[in-house]
Amino acid sequence: MMDTIHVAVIQASSVFADKAASIAKTVDLIAEAGKQGAQLIVFPETLISGYPRGFSYGAYIGSRSLAGREDFARFWKSSTAVTLDETKLLRDAAKNVGAYVVVGISEKGEAGNHGTLYNSLLYLSPDGDILGTHRKLMPTATERLIWGAGDGSTLTTIDTAYGTVGGLICWENYMPLARMSMYGKGVNIYLAPTADARDTWQSTLRHIACEGRCFVLGCNQYFTKSMYPTDLALYDELADLPEEMCRGGSAIVDPFGDYVCQPLYGREGMLIAELDLNKIHQGHLDFDVVGHYHRPDVFKFTVNEAPNPALNYSDDSQ
């Protein structure tokens, strides 16, 4: 493993419900981070094409509205299929700077057909290849209205010259067994893109760093009400909400729970840091959650990583 890695955590705003513009903005930010020497570039949860904070989509128990359906259809169309064609600009951007890129997307599932969306992380290689995706296992609260639940087959990690990179999305990080699955895969650069800007989220980032003896890259959007398009059918739902919808809070934490980069609030921005990967090994002197501090004689842990498709086709004619 290399001794250091240059990372960039990008606190950016989506161009809400506009796939082409969100991708174009992401491509520009990849180029900017590449110029600053970043070897790993991380973007927020559902940067492409937005986190619909404040919207109900007209859904109440027992009823849905036509206006809500119109807004959802617009959001669905702005989501991204993980295909070579739809990811081409992002893949080219990663290749141009020779960096690993991880970006949050609203994903059209099953090769972009007519169905379910997922809240996903897309992993791209320095050669411009798709390395994998991770679908959020458990969308939180009313997120379940617009995003389906992922399965264990997308607990993605990637092995690099800098160690193993992987992570979980937002409140998945409150699932102890989901975190344990990442630790068990040897993750030492842990990604935690989120939509949570509260002070308590910083406690979560620091806890994961100490628990996993890993670097944690927390990444959030900065987003204001004025960034929403005013022609959304349910735009009036925002009337009583504050102008600053998400204040950010992106940060980088070392394996001892100390900040490498303090939380960024109140604006878009880019956190650039050189990580001393030797700190990962230093931390294992006294704690290793899947090594000498693990008790397999007491605790048993298994993960079902089999795909769980909605439909299983079989040929019964034989």
C-alpha positions as CSV (number, residue, x, y, z in Angstrom):
1,M,0.0,0.0,0.0
2,M,1.2,3.5,-0.8
3,D,2.1,5.8,2.1
4,T,-0.1,8.7,1.2
5,I,-3.1,9.6,-1.0
6,H,-4.4,13.0,-2.1
7,V,-8.1,13.2,-1.7
8,A,-10.8,15.7,-2.7
9,V,-14.2,15.9,-1.0
10,I,-16.5,18.1,-3.0
11,Q,-19.3,19.9,-1.3
12,A,-21.4,20.8,-4.3
13,S,-25.0,21.6,-5.1
14,S,-27.1,19.6,-7.6
15,V,-28.7,21.3,-10.5
16,F,-32.0,19.9,-9.3
17,A,-33.9,17.5,-11.6
18,D,-31.6,18.4,-14.5
19,K,-29.3,15.4,-15.4
20,A,-27.4,17.1,-18.2
21,A,-26.5,20.2,-16.1
22,S,-25.7,18.1,-13.0
23,I,-23.3,15.9,-14.9
24,A,-21.7,18.9,-16.6
25,K,-21.1,20.5,-13.2
26,T,-19.7,17.3,-11.8
27,V,-17.3,16.9,-14.8
28,D,-16.0,20.4,-14.3
29,L,-15.4,19.7,-10.6
30,I,-13.6,16.5,-11.4
31,A,-11.3,18.5,-13.6
32,E,-10.7,21.1,-11.0
33,A,-9.9,18.5,-8.3
34,G,-7.6,16.7,-10.7
35,K,-5.6,19.9,-11.3
36,Q,-5.0,20.0,-7.5
37,G,-3.6,16.5,-7.6
38,A,-6.5,14.5,-6.2
39,Q,-6.2,10.7,-6.6
40,L,-9.6,10.0,-5.0
41,I,-12.5,12.4,-5.6
42,V,-15.7,12.0,-3.6
43,F,-19.1,13.7,-4.2
44,P,-22.3,13.9,-2.1
45,E,-25.4,11.7,-1.9
46,T,-27.5,11.9,-5.0
47,L,-25.6,14.8,-6.5
48,I,-27.1,13.6,-9.8
49,S,-29.7,14.9,-10.0
50,G,-30.7,16.1,-6.5
51,Y,-32.0,15.3,-3.1
52,P,-35.7,16.4,-3.0
53,R,-35.5,17.9,0.5
54,G,-38.8,19.4,1.6
55,F,-41.1,17.7,-1.0
56,S,-44.0,15.3,-0.3
57,Y,-44.6,14.4,-3.9
58,G,-48.3,14.8,-3.0
59,A,-48.3,11.4,-1.2
60,Y,-50.4,10.9,1.9
61,I,-51.7,7.7,3.5
62,G,-54.5,6.7,1.2
63,S,-53.9,9.2,-1.6
64,R,-51.5,10.7,-4.1
65,S,-51.9,13.9,-6.1
66,L,-51.4,14.4,-9.9
67,A,-49.1,17.4,-9.2
68,G,-46.9,15.1,-7.1
69,R,-46.8,12.5,-9.8
70,E,-45.7,15.2,-12.3
71,D,-42.8,16.2,-10.1
72,F,-41.8,12.6,-9.5
73,A,-41.8,11.9,-13.2
74,R,-39.5,14.8,-13.7
75,F,-37.2,13.6,-11.0
76,W,-37.3,10.0,-12.5
77,K,-36.3,11.3,-15.9
78,S,-33.3,13.2,-14.3
79,S,-32.0,10.0,-12.7
80,T,-29.1,8.0,-14.2
81,A,-28.8,4.5,-15.5
82,V,-25.5,2.8,-14.8
83,T,-24.7,2.1,-18.5
84,L,-21.7,2.9,-20.6
85,D,-23.7,5.5,-22.5
86,E,-25.2,7.4,-19.6
87,T,-22.0,7.5,-17.6
88,K,-19.7,8.3,-20.5
89,L,-19.0,12.0,-19.6
90,L,-18.3,11.0,-16.0
91,R,-16.0,8.1,-17.0
92,D,-14.1,10.3,-19.4
93,A,-13.6,12.9,-16.7
94,A,-12.2,10.4,-14.3
95,K,-9.9,9.1,-17.0
96,N,-8.7,12.6,-18.0
97,V,-7.5,13.3,-14.4
98,G,-6.4,9.7,-13.7
99,A,-8.3,9.5,-10.4
100,Y,-10.8,7.3,-8.6
101,V,-14.2,9.1,-8.6
102,V,-17.2,8.2,-6.4
103,V,-20.4,10.1,-7.1
104,G,-23.9,9.9,-5.6
105,I,-26.6,9.3,-8.1
106,S,-30.3,8.7,-8.2
107,E,-30.1,5.5,-10.2
108,K,-32.6,4.1,-12.6
109,G,-32.5,0.4,-11.7
110,E,-32.3,-2.7,-13.9
111,A,-30.4,-1.0,-16.8
112,G,-32.6,2.1,-16.8
113,N,-36.0,0.5,-17.6
114,H,-39.3,1.9,-16.5
115,G,-39.2,1.0,-12.8
116,T,-37.7,1.7,-9.4
117,L,-35.1,4.3,-8.6
118,Y,-32.2,3.7,-6.1
119,N,-30.1,6.0,-4.0
120,S,-26.7,4.8,-5.2
121,L,-22.9,5.4,-5.2
122,L,-21.2,5.0,-8.5
123,Y,-17.5,4.0,-8.4
124,L,-15.3,4.9,-11.4
125,S,-11.6,4.0,-12.0
126,P,-8.7,6.2,-13.1
127,D,-9.0,4.4,-16.5
128,G,-12.6,5.4,-16.8
129,D,-14.1,2.1,-16.0
130,I,-17.3,1.4,-13.9
131,L,-16.0,-0.4,-10.9
132,G,-19.4,-0.9,-9.3
133,T,-22.3,0.7,-7.5
134,H,-23.7,0.6,-4.0
135,R,-27.4,0.9,-3.6
136,K,-28.6,2.3,-0.2
137,L,-29.8,-0.7,1.7
138,M,-32.5,1.2,3.7
139,P,-33.8,4.6,2.4
140,T,-34.7,6.7,5.5
141,A,-38.3,7.6,6.4
142,T,-40.1,9.1,3.3
143,E,-37.1,8.6,1.1
144,R,-38.7,5.2,0.7
145,L,-41.4,6.8,-1.4
146,I,-38.9,7.6,-4.2
147,W,-36.1,5.1,-3.8
148,G,-36.2,1.3,-3.4
149,A,-34.0,-0.7,-1.0
150,G,-30.7,-2.2,-2.2
151,D,-29.5,-5.7,-1.5
152,G,-26.2,-7.2,-0.3
153,S,-24.8,-7.7,-3.7
154,T,-24.0,-4.0,-3.9
155,L,-21.9,-3.7,-0.7
156,T,-19.2,-2.5,-3.0
157,T,-15.6,-2.0,-2.1
158,I,-12.6,-1.4,-4.4
159,D,-9.0,-2.4,-3.9
160,T,-6.5,0.3,-4.8
161,A,-2.8,1.0,-4.4
162,Y,-3.9,3.2,-1.4
163,G,-5.9,0.5,0.3
164,T,-9.5,-0.6,0.2
165,V,-12.1,2.1,-0.5
166,G,-15.8,1.7,0.3
167,G,-18.6,3.1,2.3
168,L,-22.3,3.6,3.1
169,I,-24.8,6.3,2.4
170,C,-26.1,8.6,5.1
171,W,-28.1,6.8,7.8
172,E,-27.0,3.4,6.6
173,N,-24.0,4.4,8.8
174,Y,-26.3,4.0,11.8
175,M,-26.7,0.3,11.0
176,P,-24.0,-1.4,13.1
177,L,-24.0,-4.6,11.0
178,A,-23.7,-2.6,7.7
179,R,-20.6,-0.9,9.1
180,M,-19.2,-4.2,10.2
181,S,-19.6,-5.5,6.6
182,M,-17.4,-2.7,5.5
183,Y,-14.8,-3.3,8.1
184,G,-14.9,-7.0,7.3
185,K,-14.0,-6.2,3.7
186,G,-10.9,-4.3,4.9
187,V,-12.1,-0.8,4.2
188,N,-9.5,1.8,5.3
189,I,-10.7,4.8,3.3
190,Y,-14.4,4.9,4.3
191,L,-16.8,7.1,2.3
192,A,-19.9,8.6,4.0
193,P,-21.8,10.8,1.6
194,T,-24.9,12.2,3.3
195,A,-27.8,14.6,3.3
196,D,-27.5,15.1,7.1
197,A,-26.1,18.5,8.1
198,R,-26.7,18.3,11.9
199,D,-24.0,18.5,14.5
200,T,-24.7,14.9,15.5
201,W,-23.6,13.7,12.1
202,Q,-20.1,14.9,12.9
203,S,-20.1,12.6,16.0
204,T,-21.0,9.7,13.6
205,L,-18.1,10.4,11.3
206,R,-15.7,10.6,14.2
207,H,-17.1,7.4,15.8
208,I,-16.7,5.4,12.5
209,A,-13.1,6.6,12.2
210,C,-12.3,5.4,15.7
211,E,-14.3,2.2,15.4
212,G,-12.9,1.2,12.0
213,R,-9.4,2.7,12.4
214,C,-10.0,4.2,9.0
215,F,-10.0,7.6,7.3
216,V,-13.6,8.8,6.9
217,L,-14.5,11.1,4.1
218,G,-17.9,12.7,4.9
219,C,-19.5,14.6,2.0
220,N,-22.7,16.6,1.8
221,Q,-24.3,19.1,-0.5
222,Y,-24.7,22.8,0.2
223,F,-28.2,23.7,-1.1
224,T,-30.5,26.6,-0.8
225,K,-34.3,27.0,-1.6
226,S,-33.5,29.4,-4.4
227,M,-31.6,26.6,-6.2
228,Y,-34.9,24.7,-6.8
229,P,-36.6,25.3,-10.2
230,T,-39.7,27.5,-9.5
231,D,-41.8,25.6,-12.1
232,L,-42.1,22.4,-10.0
233,A,-45.7,21.5,-9.6
234,L,-45.5,21.5,-5.8
235,Y,-43.0,24.4,-5.5
236,D,-45.4,26.1,-3.0
237,E,-44.6,23.3,-0.5
238,L,-41.3,25.1,0.1
239,A,-43.0,28.4,1.2
240,D,-42.4,28.0,5.0
241,L,-39.0,26.4,4.7
242,P,-35.7,28.3,5.3
243,E,-33.6,29.6,2.5
244,E,-30.6,27.5,3.5
245,M,-32.0,23.9,3.0
246,C,-28.7,22.1,3.7
247,R,-25.7,23.9,5.2
248,G,-23.1,21.2,4.3
249,G,-20.8,19.8,6.8
250,S,-18.3,17.9,4.6
251,A,-15.3,16.8,6.6
252,I,-12.3,14.5,6.6
253,V,-11.4,12.5,9.8
254,D,-8.4,10.4,10.6
255,P,-8.3,6.9,12.2
256,F,-8.1,8.4,15.7
257,G,-11.2,10.5,15.2
258,D,-9.4,13.8,14.7
259,Y,-10.2,16.2,11.9
260,V,-7.9,16.3,8.9
261,C,-10.3,18.9,7.5
262,Q,-12.8,20.6,9.7
263,P,-16.5,20.6,8.7
264,L,-17.3,23.0,5.8
265,Y,-20.5,25.0,6.4
266,G,-22.5,27.7,4.6
267,R,-21.1,27.4,1.0
268,E,-20.0,25.1,-1.8
269,G,-16.4,24.1,-1.6
270,M,-13.7,21.5,-2.0
271,L,-11.7,19.9,0.8
272,I,-8.2,18.8,-0.4
273,A,-5.9,16.8,1.8
274,E,-3.0,14.5,1.8
275,L,-3.7,11.5,4.0
276,D,-0.9,9.7,5.9
277,L,-2.0,6.1,5.4
278,N,0.5,5.0,8.1
279,K,-2.0,6.2,10.7
280,I,-4.2,3.3,9.8
281,H,-1.5,0.8,10.9
282,Q,-0.7,2.9,14.0
283,G,-4.3,2.6,15.1
284,H,-4.2,-1.1,15.0
285,L,-1.8,-1.2,17.9
286,D,-4.6,-1.1,20.4
287,F,-7.8,-1.7,18.4
288,D,-8.8,-3.8,15.3
289,V,-12.5,-4.3,15.0
290,V,-12.1,-7.4,12.8
291,G,-8.8,-8.6,14.2
292,H,-7.6,-8.9,17.8
293,Y,-10.6,-6.9,19.1
294,H,-13.0,-9.4,17.5
295,R,-14.4,-12.4,19.3
296,P,-15.6,-14.9,16.7
297,D,-16.0,-17.5,19.5
298,V,-18.7,-15.3,20.9
299,F,-20.2,-13.4,17.9
300,K,-21.2,-14.9,14.5
301,F,-21.6,-12.5,11.6
302,T,-22.7,-13.3,8.1
303,V,-23.7,-11.2,5.1
304,N,-26.0,-12.3,2.3
305,E,-24.4,-10.8,-0.8
306,A,-26.6,-12.7,-3.3
307,P,-28.5,-10.5,-5.7
308,N,-32.2,-10.2,-4.9
309,P,-33.9,-9.3,-8.2
310,A,-37.5,-8.4,-8.3
311,L,-38.2,-11.1,-10.9
312,N,-36.5,-14.5,-11.2
313,Y,-37.0,-16.1,-14.6
314,S,-36.6,-19.9,-15.0
315,D,-37.1,-22.4,-17.8
316,D,-39.4,-25.1,-16.6
317,S,-39.6,-26.8,-20.1
318,Q,-36.8,-29.2,-19.5
